[in-house]
Amino acid sequence: MKAGTEQNLRNKILERIRSMSDMAILRSDLADLAPPRQLSRALKQLMNENILVRLGYGIYGRLFFSRYTNRYCLDGFILGVGREVLTKLNIPWLLAQCEEDYNNGRSQQVPVNPTTRVIGHFKRKIQYGDIQFRYQLERR
């Protein structure tokens, strides 16, 4: 592939990502832009440029540069990104029981890092650095 074609694909992917309001970007969101190998190369280039980060199998997140920490950070928090991924993959999920209790006024304890309840089958890891999206499987 020619270098100009790679830049053109990179720009198409960047344009698509910027037009999306999502924190999580699935590979399937970009699959119509190029064949799988070209898409992999372009995504790897964007990861090397600190525009995207790989969060799991076929799952990417946006990065932004934080002036406070002088590092690149995930755009959003891992809980929101993980729940967005579940929604995009059409996997039903529920708030943690502690979140439901807090929202309904049954508890004054603010849930800090709740575990999302996933209904059905889900085995992927969603992770940014050493921070992992926590979930528990429930049968219904």
N, CA, C and O atoms as CSV, one atom per row, in Angstrom:
chain,resi,resn,atom,element,x,y,z
A,1,MET,N,N,0.838,-1.171,0.000
A,1,MET,CA,C,0.000,0.000,0.000
A,1,MET,C,C,0.884,1.236,0.000
A,1,MET,O,O,1.933,1.265,0.643
A,2,LYS,N,N,0.455,2.238,-0.715
A,2,LYS,CA,C,1.231,3.464,-0.806
A,2,LYS,C,C,1.025,4.311,0.439
A,2,LYS,O,O,-0.001,4.213,1.113
A,3,ALA,N,N,2.022,5.150,0.734
A,3,ALA,CA,C,1.962,5.989,1.929
A,3,ALA,C,C,0.791,6.958,1.864
A,3,ALA,O,O,0.170,7.240,2.888
A,4,GLY,N,N,0.480,7.467,0.688
A,4,GLY,CA,C,-0.640,8.395,0.538
A,4,GLY,C,C,-1.966,7.741,0.862
A,4,GLY,O,O,-2.850,8.370,1.443
A,5,THR,N,N,-2.108,6.477,0.488
A,5,THR,CA,C,-3.329,5.737,0.783
A,5,THR,C,C,-3.480,5.527,2.284
A,5,THR,O,O,-4.586,5.622,2.815
A,6,GLU,N,N,-2.367,5.241,2.976
A,6,GLU,CA,C,-2.409,5.068,4.430
A,6,GLU,C,C,-2.854,6.354,5.114
A,6,GLU,O,O,-3.676,6.323,6.031
A,7,GLN,N,N,-2.311,7.489,4.667
A,7,GLN,CA,C,-2.694,8.776,5.254
A,7,GLN,C,C,-4.160,9.075,4.977
A,7,GLN,O,O,-4.866,9.606,5.835
A,8,ASN,N,N,-4.617,8.729,3.769
A,8,ASN,CA,C,-6.001,8.963,3.413
A,8,ASN,C,C,-6.927,8.148,4.317
A,8,ASN,O,O,-7.933,8.666,4.801
A,9,LEU,N,N,-6.590,6.873,4.547
A,9,LEU,CA,C,-7.382,6.019,5.426
A,9,LEU,C,C,-7.323,6.535,6.857
A,9,LEU,O,O,-8.340,6.559,7.551
A,10,ARG,N,N,-6.148,6.945,7.299
A,10,ARG,CA,C,-5.997,7.508,8.643
A,10,ARG,C,C,-6.913,8.715,8.815
A,10,ARG,O,O,-7.574,8.857,9.843
A,11,ASN,N,N,-6.949,9.578,7.811
A,11,ASN,CA,C,-7.799,10.765,7.880
A,11,ASN,C,C,-9.283,10.409,7.870
A,11,ASN,O,O,-10.082,11.057,8.545
A,12,LYS,N,N,-9.653,9.376,7.106
A,12,LYS,CA,C,-11.048,8.927,7.094
A,12,LYS,C,C,-11.456,8.404,8.473
A,12,LYS,O,O,-12.547,8.697,8.964
A,13,ILE,N,N,-10.563,7.625,9.089
A,13,ILE,CA,C,-10.855,7.084,10.418
A,13,ILE,C,C,-10.961,8.216,11.431
A,13,ILE,O,O,-11.876,8.230,12.255
A,14,LEU,N,N,-10.027,9.168,11.373
A,14,LEU,CA,C,-10.079,10.311,12.293
A,14,LEU,C,C,-11.369,11.099,12.124
A,14,LEU,O,O,-11.982,11.511,13.109
A,15,GLU,N,N,-11.781,11.309,10.887
A,15,GLU,CA,C,-13.017,12.042,10.623
A,15,GLU,C,C,-14.218,11.296,11.198
A,15,GLU,O,O,-15.110,11.904,11.789
A,16,ARG,N,N,-14.234,9.970,11.020
A,16,ARG,CA,C,-15.335,9.162,11.554
A,16,ARG,C,C,-15.357,9.219,13.081
A,16,ARG,O,O,-16.422,9.356,13.684
A,17,ILE,N,N,-14.183,9.115,13.704
A,17,ILE,CA,C,-14.101,9.138,15.164
A,17,ILE,C,C,-14.556,10.488,15.701
A,17,ILE,O,O,-15.280,10.553,16.695
A,18,ARG,N,N,-14.136,11.559,15.049
A,18,ARG,CA,C,-14.521,12.901,15.505
A,18,ARG,C,C,-16.010,13.157,15.344
A,18,ARG,O,O,-16.594,13.925,16.109
A,19,SER,N,N,-16.633,12.520,14.355
A,19,SER,CA,C,-18.068,12.713,14.147
A,19,SER,C,C,-18.903,11.901,15.144
A,19,SER,O,O,-20.093,12.162,15.318
A,20,MET,N,N,-18.277,10.923,15.792
A,20,MET,CA,C,-18.976,10.102,16.786
A,20,MET,C,C,-18.896,10.776,18.149
A,20,MET,O,O,-17.872,11.361,18.504
A,21,SER,N,N,-19.974,10.690,18.902
A,21,SER,CA,C,-19.952,11.254,20.250
A,21,SER,C,C,-19.613,10.193,21.295
A,21,SER,O,O,-19.579,10.484,22.490
A,22,ASP,N,N,-19.364,8.969,20.847
A,22,ASP,CA,C,-19.118,7.850,21.756
A,22,ASP,C,C,-17.719,7.906,22.355
A,22,ASP,O,O,-16.773,8.381,21.726
A,23,MET,N,N,-17.609,7.408,23.590
A,23,MET,CA,C,-16.305,7.284,24.236
A,23,MET,C,C,-15.590,6.034,23.743
A,23,MET,O,O,-14.365,6.012,23.623
A,24,ALA,N,N,-16.369,4.990,23.460
A,24,ALA,CA,C,-15.817,3.715,23.005
A,24,ALA,C,C,-16.021,3.577,21.507
A,24,ALA,O,O,-17.088,3.898,20.982
A,25,ILE,N,N,-15.002,3.104,20.832
A,25,ILE,CA,C,-15.072,2.888,19.396
A,25,ILE,C,C,-14.829,1.410,19.148
A,25,ILE,O,O,-13.790,0.868,19.523
A,26,LEU,N,N,-15.786,0.770,18.519
A,26,LEU,CA,C,-15.633,-0.634,18.170
A,26,LEU,C,C,-15.031,-0.737,16.777
A,26,LEU,O,O,-15.228,0.136,15.931
A,27,ARG,N,N,-14.313,-1.792,16.561
A,27,ARG,CA,C,-13.726,-2.018,15.242
A,27,ARG,C,C,-14.824,-2.113,14.186
A,27,ARG,O,O,-14.630,-1.700,13.043
A,28,SER,N,N,-15.965,-2.653,14.570
A,28,SER,CA,C,-17.080,-2.782,13.627
A,28,SER,C,C,-17.637,-1.419,13.210
A,28,SER,O,O,-18.263,-1.310,12.156
A,29,ASP,N,N,-17.420,-0.381,14.021
A,29,ASP,CA,C,-17.845,0.971,13.652
A,29,ASP,C,C,-17.047,1.505,12.467
A,29,ASP,O,O,-17.512,2.392,11.751
A,30,LEU,N,N,-15.852,0.967,12.259
A,30,LEU,CA,C,-14.953,1.451,11.213
A,30,LEU,C,C,-14.757,0.440,10.088
A,30,LEU,O,O,-14.006,0.703,9.149
A,31,ALA,N,N,-15.420,-0.709,10.169
A,31,ALA,CA,C,-15.157,-1.818,9.245
A,31,ALA,C,C,-15.485,-1.491,7.795
A,31,ALA,O,O,-14.913,-2.101,6.892
A,32,ASP,N,N,-16.379,-0.555,7.547
A,32,ASP,CA,C,-16.763,-0.239,6.174
A,32,ASP,C,C,-15.749,0.664,5.464
A,32,ASP,O,O,-15.881,0.912,4.266
A,33,LEU,N,N,-14.743,1.154,6.186
A,33,LEU,CA,C,-13.779,2.085,5.601
A,33,LEU,C,C,-12.663,1.402,4.820
A,33,LEU,O,O,-12.137,1.978,3.867
A,34,ALA,N,N,-12.298,0.189,5.207
A,34,ALA,CA,C,-11.156,-0.468,4.565
A,34,ALA,C,C,-11.176,-1.964,4.877
A,34,ALA,O,O,-11.888,-2.409,5.777
A,35,PRO,N,N,-10.388,-2.736,4.124
A,35,PRO,CA,C,-10.221,-4.153,4.454
A,35,PRO,C,C,-9.563,-4.315,5.832
A,35,PRO,O,O,-8.903,-3.394,6.315
A,36,PRO,N,N,-9.740,-5.479,6.462
A,36,PRO,CA,C,-9.249,-5.680,7.831
A,36,PRO,C,C,-7.768,-5.378,8.048
A,36,PRO,O,O,-7.417,-4.760,9.053
A,37,ARG,N,N,-6.897,-5.791,7.143
A,37,ARG,CA,C,-5.457,-5.549,7.336
A,37,ARG,C,C,-5.121,-4.068,7.304
A,37,ARG,O,O,-4.351,-3.578,8.130
A,38,GLN,N,N,-5.702,-3.360,6.347
A,38,GLN,CA,C,-5.445,-1.920,6.261
A,38,GLN,C,C,-5.986,-1.208,7.492
A,38,GLN,O,O,-5.357,-0.292,8.022
A,39,LEU,N,N,-7.163,-1.640,7.940
A,39,LEU,CA,C,-7.766,-1.046,9.130
A,39,LEU,C,C,-6.883,-1.288,10.350
A,39,LEU,O,O,-6.709,-0.393,11.177
A,40,SER,N,N,-6.329,-2.484,10.465
A,40,SER,CA,C,-5.436,-2.793,11.590
A,40,SER,C,C,-4.207,-1.899,11.589
A,40,SER,O,O,-3.803,-1.387,12.633
A,41,ARG,N,N,-3.614,-1.712,10.412
A,41,ARG,CA,C,-2.435,-0.848,10.321
A,41,ARG,C,C,-2.769,0.592,10.687
A,41,ARG,O,O,-2.010,1.247,11.401
A,42,ALA,N,N,-3.900,1.081,10.200
A,42,ALA,CA,C,-4.286,2.465,10.486
A,42,ALA,C,C,-4.596,2.649,11.973
A,42,ALA,O,O,-4.229,3.666,12.560
A,43,LEU,N,N,-5.269,1.672,12.583
A,43,LEU,CA,C,-5.569,1.764,14.015
A,43,LEU,C,C,-4.288,1.712,14.839
A,43,LEU,O,O,-4.158,2.419,15.839
A,44,LYS,N,N,-3.345,0.877,14.421
A,44,LYS,CA,C,-2.062,0.803,15.128
A,44,LYS,C,C,-1.323,2.133,15.034
A,44,LYS,O,O,-0.707,2.572,16.005
A,45,GLN,N,N,-1.382,2.771,13.873
A,45,GLN,CA,C,-0.752,4.080,13.697
A,45,GLN,C,C,-1.398,5.117,14.623
A,45,GLN,O,O,-0.698,5.931,15.226
A,46,LEU,N,N,-2.727,5.089,14.737
A,46,LEU,CA,C,-3.422,6.027,15.622
A,46,LEU,C,C,-3.104,5.750,17.093
A,46,LEU,O,O,-3.078,6.673,17.907
A,47,MET,N,N,-2.863,4.487,17.434
A,47,MET,CA,C,-2.462,4.164,18.806
A,47,MET,C,C,-1.051,4.667,19.079
A,47,MET,O,O,-0.769,5.153,20.174
A,48,ASN,N,N,-0.169,4.557,18.103
A,48,ASN,CA,C,1.197,5.065,18.270
A,48,ASN,C,C,1.229,6.581,18.391
A,48,ASN,O,O,2.133,7.134,19.017
A,49,GLU,N,N,0.248,7.258,17.797
A,49,GLU,CA,C,0.158,8.716,17.872
A,49,GLU,C,C,-0.616,9.186,19.103
A,49,GLU,O,O,-0.855,10.383,19.260
A,50,ASN,N,N,-1.010,8.260,19.975
A,50,ASN,CA,C,-1.762,8.557,21.202
A,50,ASN,C,C,-3.098,9.232,20.923
A,50,ASN,O,O,-3.515,10.128,21.657
A,51,ILE,N,N,-3.760,8.799,19.868
A,51,ILE,CA,C,-5.109,9.271,19.579
A,51,ILE,C,C,-6.117,8.248,20.086
A,51,ILE,O,O,-7.184,8.607,20.584
A,52,LEU,N,N,-5.769,6.967,19.955
A,52,LEU,CA,C,-6.609,5.872,20.426
A,52,LEU,C,C,-5.816,4.972,21.358
A,52,LEU,O,O,-4.585,4.968,21.344
A,53,VAL,N,N,-6.539,4.209,22.168
A,53,VAL,CA,C,-5.930,3.192,23.012
A,53,VAL,C,C,-6.785,1.934,22.882
A,53,VAL,O,O,-8.011,2.012,22.802
A,54,ARG,N,N,-6.135,0.790,22.863
A,54,ARG,CA,C,-6.864,-0.477,22.790
A,54,ARG,C,C,-7.305,-0.857,24.194
A,54,ARG,O,O,-6.490,-0.947,25.112
A,55,LEU,N,N,-8.613,-1.080,24.350
A,55,LEU,CA,C,-9.171,-1.423,25.655
A,55,LEU,C,C,-9.519,-2.899,25.764
A,55,LEU,O,O,-9.684,-3.420,26.867
A,56,GLY,N,N,-9.630,-3.564,24.645
A,56,GLY,CA,C,-9.988,-4.970,24.638
A,56,GLY,C,C,-10.067,-5.453,23.208
A,56,GLY,O,O,-9.677,-4.740,22.282
A,57,TYR,N,N,-10.566,-6.647,23.025
A,57,TYR,CA,C,-10.651,-7.247,21.697
A,57,TYR,C,C,-11.632,-6.450,20.838
A,57,TYR,O,O,-12.842,-6.505,21.061
A,58,GLY,N,N,-11.113,-5.709,19.856
A,58,GLY,CA,C,-11.948,-4.918,18.958
A,58,GLY,C,C,-12.542,-3.679,19.592
A,58,GLY,O,O,-13.468,-3.086,19.040
A,59,ILE,N,N,-12.023,-3.276,20.748
A,59,ILE,CA,C,-12.556,-2.125,21.479
A,59,ILE,C,C,-11.444,-1.101,21.652
A,59,ILE,O,O,-10.354,-1.420,22.126
A,60,TYR,N,N,-11.735,0.123,21.262
A,60,TYR,CA,C,-10.764,1.210,21.370
A,60,TYR,C,C,-11.407,2.377,22.100
A,60,TYR,O,O,-12.626,2.545,22.080
A,61,GLY,N,N,-10.578,3.172,22.739
A,61,GLY,CA,C,-11.051,4.370,23.419
A,61,GLY,C,C,-10.266,5.577,22.948
A,61,GLY,O,O,-9.123,5.455,22.507
A,62,ARG,N,N,-10.883,6.735,23.045
A,62,ARG,CA,C,-10.199,7.973,22.674
A,62,ARG,C,C,-9.280,8.405,23.803
A,62,ARG,O,O,-9.549,8.140,24.975
A,63,LEU,N,N,-8.206,9.064,23.443
A,63,LEU,CA,C,-7.292,9.629,24.429
A,63,LEU,C,C,-7.268,11.142,24.282
A,63,LEU,O,O,-7.481,11.674,23.193
A,64,PHE,N,N,-7.009,11.823,25.377
A,64,PHE,CA,C,-6.774,13.261,25.326
A,64,PHE,C,C,-5.587,13.567,26.222
A,64,PHE,O,O,-5.288,12.815,27.149
A,65,PHE,N,N,-4.917,14.668,25.943
A,65,PHE,CA,C,-3.746,15.046,26.731
A,65,PHE,C,C,-4.201,15.896,27.908
A,65,PHE,O,O,-4.840,16.932,27.726
A,66,SER,N,N,-3.872,15.457,29.105
A,66,SER,CA,C,-4.234,16.183,30.317
A,66,SER,C,C,-3.116,17.149,30.692
A,66,SER,O,O,-1.968,16.745,30.870
A,67,ARG,N,N,-3.460,18.414,30.809
A,67,ARG,CA,C,-2.461,19.407,31.211
A,67,ARG,C,C,-2.091,19.252,32.686
A,67,ARG,O,O,-1.027,19.701,33.113
A,68,TYR,N,N,-2.960,18.623,33.452
A,68,TYR,CA,C,-2.718,18.475,34.889
A,68,TYR,C,C,-1.706,17.380,35.194
A,68,TYR,O,O,-0.858,17.530,36.074
A,69,THR,N,N,-1.804,16.276,34.457
A,69,THR,CA,C,-0.899,15.152,34.712
A,69,THR,C,C,0.217,15.047,33.680
A,69,THR,O,O,1.140,14.250,33.847
A,70,ASN,N,N,0.142,15.843,32.616
A,70,ASN,CA,C,1.097,15.783,31.505
A,70,ASN,C,C,1.176,14.388,30.890
A,70,ASN,O,O,2.242,13.940,30.466
A,71,ARG,N,N,0.034,13.714,30.849
A,71,ARG,CA,C,-0.054,12.389,30.241
A,71,ARG,C,C,-1.337,12.301,29.429
A,71,ARG,O,O,-2.242,13.125,29.561
A,72,TYR,N,N,-1.384,11.282,28.588
A,72,TYR,CA,C,-2.614,11.016,27.848
A,72,TYR,C,C,-3.549,10.205,28.734
A,72,TYR,O,O,-3.122,9.275,29.420
A,73,CYS,N,N,-4.823,10.564,28.713
A,73,CYS,CA,C,-5.821,9.916,29.557
A,73,CYS,C,C,-6.998,9.464,28.701
A,73,CYS,O,O,-7.238,9.994,27.617
A,74,LEU,N,N,-7.715,8.486,29.206
A,74,LEU,CA,C,-8.908,7.989,28.543
A,74,LEU,C,C,-9.986,9.055,28.596
A,74,LEU,O,O,-10.219,9.664,29.640
A,75,ASP,N,N,-10.643,9.280,27.466
A,75,ASP,CA,C,-11.732,10.252,27.393
A,75,ASP,C,C,-12.970,9.605,28.009
A,75,ASP,O,O,-13.662,8.829,27.350
A,76,GLY,N,N,-13.242,9.918,29.242
A,76,GLY,CA,C,-14.312,9.281,29.987
A,76,GLY,C,C,-13.710,8.382,31.044
A,76,GLY,O,O,-12.490,8.330,31.201
A,77,PHE,N,N,-14.544,7.685,31.756
A,77,PHE,CA,C,-14.061,6.785,32.794
A,77,PHE,C,C,-14.403,5.358,32.393
A,77,PHE,O,O,-15.322,5.137,31.604
A,78,ILE,N,N,-13.684,4.409,32.922
A,78,ILE,CA,C,-13.782,3.020,32.465
A,78,ILE,C,C,-15.184,2.446,32.670
A,78,ILE,O,O,-15.622,1.607,31.883
A,79,LEU,N,N,-15.890,2.878,33.706
A,79,LEU,CA,C,-17.242,2.384,33.947
A,79,LEU,C,C,-18.172,2.810,32.812
A,79,LEU,O,O,-18.939,1.998,32.296
A,80,GLY,N,N,-18.102,4.075,32.430
A,80,GLY,CA,C,-18.942,4.571,31.343
A,80,GLY,C,C,-18.587,3.944,30.007
A,80,GLY,O,O,-19.469,3.616,29.214
A,81,VAL,N,N,-17.295,3.779,29.759
A,81,VAL,CA,C,-16.840,3.165,28.507
A,81,VAL,C,C,-17.302,1.711,28.449
A,81,VAL,O,O,-17.792,1.257,27.416
A,82,GLY,N,N,-17.148,0.985,29.546
A,82,GLY,CA,C,-17.562,-0.419,29.580
A,82,GLY,C,C,-19.051,-0.586,29.350
A,82,GLY,O,O,-19.476,-1.473,28.610
A,83,ARG,N,N,-19.845,0.267,29.982
A,83,ARG,CA,C,-21.294,0.179,29.796
A,83,ARG,C,C,-21.691,0.570,28.376
A,83,ARG,O,O,-22.639,0.018,27.818
A,84,GLU,N,N,-20.974,1.510,27.803
A,84,GLU,CA,C,-21.243,1.893,26.415
A,84,GLU,C,C,-20.931,0.740,25.466
A,84,GLU,O,O,-21.658,0.517,24.498
A,85,VAL,N,N,-19.855,0.007,25.739
A,85,VAL,CA,C,-19.501,-1.156,24.924
A,85,VAL,C,C,-20.594,-2.212,25.022
A,85,VAL,O,O,-20.998,-2.776,24.005
A,86,LEU,N,N,-21.076,-2.487,26.225
A,86,LEU,CA,C,-22.146,-3.468,26.396
A,86,LEU,C,C,-23.384,-3.059,25.606
A,86,LEU,O,O,-24.016,-3.896,24.960
A,87,THR,N,N,-23.729,-1.787,25.654
A,87,THR,CA,C,-24.888,-1.296,24.919
A,87,THR,C,C,-24.680,-1.442,23.415
A,87,THR,O,O,-25.592,-1.863,22.702
A,88,LYS,N,N,-23.490,-1.097,22.927
A,88,LYS,CA,C,-23.204,-1.214,21.490
A,88,LYS,C,C,-23.233,-2.661,21.019
A,88,LYS,O,O,-23.605,-2.932,19.877
A,89,LEU,N,N,-22.846,-3.588,21.878
A,89,LEU,CA,C,-22.841,-5.012,21.529
A,89,LEU,C,C,-24.190,-5.682,21.795
A,89,LEU,O,O,-24.316,-6.899,21.665
A,90,ASN,N,N,-25.195,-4.891,22.166
A,90,ASN,CA,C,-26.550,-5.385,22.456
A,90,ASN,C,C,-26.561,-6.433,23.563
A,90,ASN,O,O,-27.286,-7.424,23.480
A,91,ILE,N,N,-25.763,-6.212,24.588
A,91,ILE,CA,C,-25.726,-7.099,25.747
A,91,ILE,C,C,-26.464,-6.394,26.877
A,91,ILE,O,O,-26.059,-5.308,27.291
A,92,PRO,N,N,-27.543,-6.992,27.385
A,92,PRO,CA,C,-28.303,-6.326,28.447
A,92,PRO,C,C,-27.509,-6.260,29.750
A,92,PRO,O,O,-26.816,-7.208,30.118
A,93,TRP,N,N,-27.622,-5.128,30.438
A,93,TRP,CA,C,-26.914,-4.930,31.698
A,93,TRP,C,C,-27.785,-4.100,32.628
A,93,TRP,O,O,-28.696,-3.392,32.198
A,94,LEU,N,N,-27.478,-4.211,33.915
A,94,LEU,CA,C,-28.196,-3.465,34.948
A,94,LEU,C,C,-27.200,-2.718,35.818
A,94,LEU,O,O,-26.027,-3.082,35.902
A,95,LEU,N,N,-27.691,-1.666,36.462
A,95,LEU,CA,C,-26.868,-0.965,37.442
A,95,LEU,C,C,-26.569,-1.899,38.603
A,95,LEU,O,O,-27.315,-2.843,38.860
A,96,ALA,N,N,-25.491,-1.635,39.290
A,96,ALA,CA,C,-25.175,-2.400,40.496
A,96,ALA,C,C,-26.252,-2.132,41.543
A,96,ALA,O,O,-26.893,-1.081,41.531
A,97,GLN,N,N,-26.442,-3.084,42.442
A,97,GLN,CA,C,-27.473,-2.940,43.468
A,97,GLN,C,C,-27.229,-1.700,44.324
A,97,GLN,O,O,-28.179,-1.013,44.700
A,98,CYS,N,N,-25.966,-1.406,44.634
A,98,CYS,CA,C,-25.662,-0.227,45.448
A,98,CYS,C,C,-26.029,1.065,44.706
A,98,CYS,O,O,-26.433,2.041,45.338
A,99,GLU,N,N,-25.894,1.080,43.379
A,99,GLU,CA,C,-26.298,2.254,42.598
A,99,GLU,C,C,-27.813,2.415,42.603
A,99,GLU,O,O,-28.323,3.527,42.741
A,100,GLU,N,N,-28.531,1.302,42.452
A,100,GLU,CA,C,-29.991,1.363,42.487
A,100,GLU,C,C,-30.475,1.853,43.847
A,100,GLU,O,O,-31.389,2.674,43.924
A,101,ASP,N,N,-29.862,1.350,44.920
A,101,ASP,CA,C,-30.242,1.792,46.261
A,101,ASP,C,C,-30.008,3.286,46.436
A,101,ASP,O,O,-30.849,3.982,47.004
A,102,TYR,N,N,-28.882,3.780,45.957
A,102,TYR,CA,C,-28.558,5.205,46.071
A,102,TYR,C,C,-29.523,6.052,45.238
A,102,TYR,O,O,-30.003,7.087,45.702
A,103,ASN,N,N,-29.802,5.617,44.023
A,103,ASN,CA,C,-30.701,6.372,43.145
A,103,ASN,C,C,-32.133,6.401,43.658
A,103,ASN,O,O,-32.850,7.378,43.441
A,104,ASN,N,N,-32.556,5.334,44.342
A,104,ASN,CA,C,-33.921,5.267,44.867
A,104,ASN,C,C,-34.041,5.822,46.278
A,104,ASN,O,O,-35.127,5.789,46.857
A,105,GLY,N,N,-32.962,6.326,46.840
A,105,GLY,CA,C,-33.000,6.935,48.162
A,105,GLY,C,C,-32.945,5.947,49.309
A,105,GLY,O,O,-33.167,6.340,50.454
A,106,ARG,N,N,-32.660,4.686,49.051
A,106,ARG,CA,C,-32.579,3.686,50.116
A,106,ARG,C,C,-31.228,3.695,50.813
A,106,ARG,O,O,-31.067,3.071,51.862
A,107,SER,N,N,-30.250,4.403,50.237
A,107,SER,CA,C,-28.915,4.464,50.820
A,107,SER,C,C,-28.328,5.846,50.585
A,107,SER,O,O,-28.611,6.494,49.577
A,108,GLN,N,N,-27.501,6.288,51.537
A,108,GLN,CA,C,-26.810,7.556,51.358
A,108,GLN,C,C,-25.346,7.338,50.997
A,108,GLN,O,O,-24.597,8.295,50.801
A,109,GLN,N,N,-24.950,6.089,50.911
A,109,GLN,CA,C,-23.581,5.747,50.538
A,109,GLN,C,C,-23.414,5.927,49.031
A,109,GLN,O,O,-24.122,5.295,48.246
A,110,VAL,N,N,-22.490,6.781,48.629
A,110,VAL,CA,C,-22.261,7.039,47.210
A,110,VAL,C,C,-21.434,5.893,46.626
A,110,VAL,O,O,-20.328,5.630,47.099
A,111,PRO,N,N,-21.959,5.200,45.594
A,111,PRO,CA,C,-21.187,4.117,44.983
A,111,PRO,C,C,-20.012,4.678,44.188
A,111,PRO,O,O,-20.205,5.479,43.274
A,112,VAL,N,N,-18.802,4.260,44.533
A,112,VAL,CA,C,-17.605,4.820,43.904
A,112,VAL,C,C,-17.169,3.992,42.702
A,112,VAL,O,O,-17.003,4.531,41.608
A,113,ASN,N,N,-16.987,2.711,42.888
A,113,ASN,CA,C,-16.544,1.845,41.790
A,113,ASN,C,C,-17.448,0.615,41.733
A,113,ASN,O,O,-17.029,-0.484,42.097
A,114,PRO,N,N,-18.690,0.801,41.276
A,114,PRO,CA,C,-19.645,-0.304,41.313
A,114,PRO,C,C,-19.362,-1.357,40.247
A,114,PRO,O,O,-18.693,-1.097,39.247
A,115,THR,N,N,-19.886,-2.540,40.491
A,115,THR,CA,C,-19.785,-3.644,39.551
A,115,THR,C,C,-21.066,-3.676,38.727
A,115,THR,O,O,-22.161,-3.696,39.290
A,116,THR,N,N,-20.946,-3.682,37.421
A,116,THR,CA,C,-22.105,-3.718,36.533
A,116,THR,C,C,-22.620,-5.146,36.445
A,116,THR,O,O,-21.840,-6.091,36.336
A,117,ARG,N,N,-23.929,-5.295,36.493
A,117,ARG,CA,C,-24.532,-6.624,36.380
A,117,ARG,C,C,-24.857,-6.893,34.910
A,117,ARG,O,O,-25.657,-6.180,34.304
A,118,VAL,N,N,-24.236,-7.917,34.348
A,118,VAL,CA,C,-24.426,-8.281,32.945
A,118,VAL,C,C,-25.352,-9.483,32.883
A,118,VAL,O,O,-25.124,-10.497,33.544
A,119,ILE,N,N,-26.401,-9.355,32.079
A,119,ILE,CA,C,-27.361,-10.442,31.925
A,119,ILE,C,C,-26.993,-11.220,30.671
A,119,ILE,O,O,-26.977,-10.670,29.570
A,120,GLY,N,N,-26.702,-12.483,30.843
A,120,GLY,CA,C,-26.346,-13.303,29.694
A,120,GLY,C,C,-24.870,-13.635,29.666
A,120,GLY,O,O,-24.224,-13.780,30.703
A,121,HIS,N,N,-24.353,-13.753,28.454
A,121,HIS,CA,C,-22.989,-14.241,28.245
A,121,HIS,C,C,-22.079,-13.101,27.801
A,121,HIS,O,O,-22.361,-12.427,26.811
A,122,PHE,N,N,-20.997,-12.888,28.528
A,122,PHE,CA,C,-20.007,-11.871,28.163
A,122,PHE,C,C,-18.697,-12.250,28.827
A,122,PHE,O,O,-18.643,-12.401,30.048
A,123,LYS,N,N,-17.632,-12.408,28.035
A,123,LYS,CA,C,-16.354,-12.843,28.602
A,123,LYS,C,C,-15.191,-11.935,28.257
A,123,LYS,O,O,-14.049,-12.265,28.579
A,124,ARG,N,N,-15.437,-10.809,27.618
A,124,ARG,CA,C,-14.326,-9.943,27.218
A,124,ARG,C,C,-13.773,-9.174,28.403
A,124,ARG,O,O,-14.475,-8.890,29.373
A,125,LYS,N,N,-12.490,-8.846,28.297
A,125,LYS,CA,C,-11.864,-7.958,29.270
A,125,LYS,C,C,-11.840,-6.567,28.674
A,125,LYS,O,O,-11.445,-6.382,27.522
A,126,ILE,N,N,-12.257,-5.599,29.449
A,126,ILE,CA,C,-12.167,-4.197,29.047
A,126,ILE,C,C,-11.279,-3.542,30.084
A,126,ILE,O,O,-11.626,-3.481,31.263
A,127,GLN,N,N,-10.133,-3.052,29.641
A,127,GLN,CA,C,-9.121,-2.592,30.587
A,127,GLN,C,C,-8.338,-1.430,30.004
A,127,GLN,O,O,-7.986,-1.432,28.825
A,128,TYR,N,N,-8.067,-0.425,30.851
A,128,TYR,CA,C,-7.202,0.692,30.476
A,128,TYR,C,C,-6.064,0.739,31.483
A,128,TYR,O,O,-6.268,1.104,32.640
A,129,GLY,N,N,-4.869,0.369,31.043
A,129,GLY,CA,C,-3.741,0.285,31.972
A,129,GLY,C,C,-4.026,-0.809,32.983
A,129,GLY,O,O,-4.247,-1.961,32.610
A,130,ASP,N,N,-4.021,-0.457,34.253
A,130,ASP,CA,C,-4.334,-1.443,35.287
A,130,ASP,C,C,-5.752,-1.276,35.831
A,130,ASP,O,O,-6.118,-1.919,36.814
A,131,ILE,N,N,-6.545,-0.423,35.201
A,131,ILE,CA,C,-7.933,-0.214,35.625
A,131,ILE,C,C,-8.830,-1.081,34.754
A,131,ILE,O,O,-8.848,-0.944,33.531
A,132,GLN,N,N,-9.570,-1.971,35.394
A,132,GLN,CA,C,-10.390,-2.924,34.664
A,132,GLN,C,C,-11.869,-2.637,34.898
A,132,GLN,O,O,-12.277,-2.292,36.007
A,133,PHE,N,N,-12.668,-2.785,33.840
A,133,PHE,CA,C,-14.125,-2.678,33.944
A,133,PHE,C,C,-14.622,-3.915,34.674
A,133,PHE,O,O,-14.410,-5.045,34.234
A,134,ARG,N,N,-15.289,-3.679,35.800
A,134,ARG,CA,C,-15.746,-4.789,36.634
A,134,ARG,C,C,-17.211,-5.092,36.343
A,134,ARG,O,O,-18.048,-4.192,36.278
A,135,TYR,N,N,-17.500,-6.373,36.171
A,135,TYR,CA,C,-18.879,-6.795,35.945
A,135,TYR,C,C,-19.082,-8.169,36.557
A,135,TYR,O,O,-18.131,-8.913,36.791
A,136,GLN,N,N,-20.343,-8.486,36.810
A,136,GLN,CA,C,-20.677,-9.822,37.280
A,136,GLN,C,C,-21.801,-10.348,36.397
A,136,GLN,O,O,-22.703,-9.603,36.013
A,137,LEU,N,N,-21.738,-11.625,36.083
A,137,LEU,CA,C,-22.737,-12.240,35.221
A,137,LEU,C,C,-23.942,-12.646,36.048
A,137,LEU,O,O,-23.810,-13.183,37.147
A,138,GLU,N,N,-25.122,-12.378,35.500
A,138,GLU,CA,C,-26.372,-12.771,36.152
A,138,GLU,C,C,-27.180,-13.599,35.179
A,138,GLU,O,O,-27.169,-13.354,33.972
A,139,ARG,N,N,-27.870,-14.565,35.706
A,139,ARG,CA,C,-28.755,-15.383,34.878
A,139,ARG,C,C,-30.173,-14.871,35.050
A,139,ARG,O,O,-30.597,-14.510,36.148
A,140,ARG,N,N,-30.876,-14.850,33.968
A,140,ARG,CA,C,-32.290,-14.438,34.023
A,140,ARG,C,C,-33.096,-15.357,33.174
A,140,ARG,O,O,-34.312,-15.197,33.073
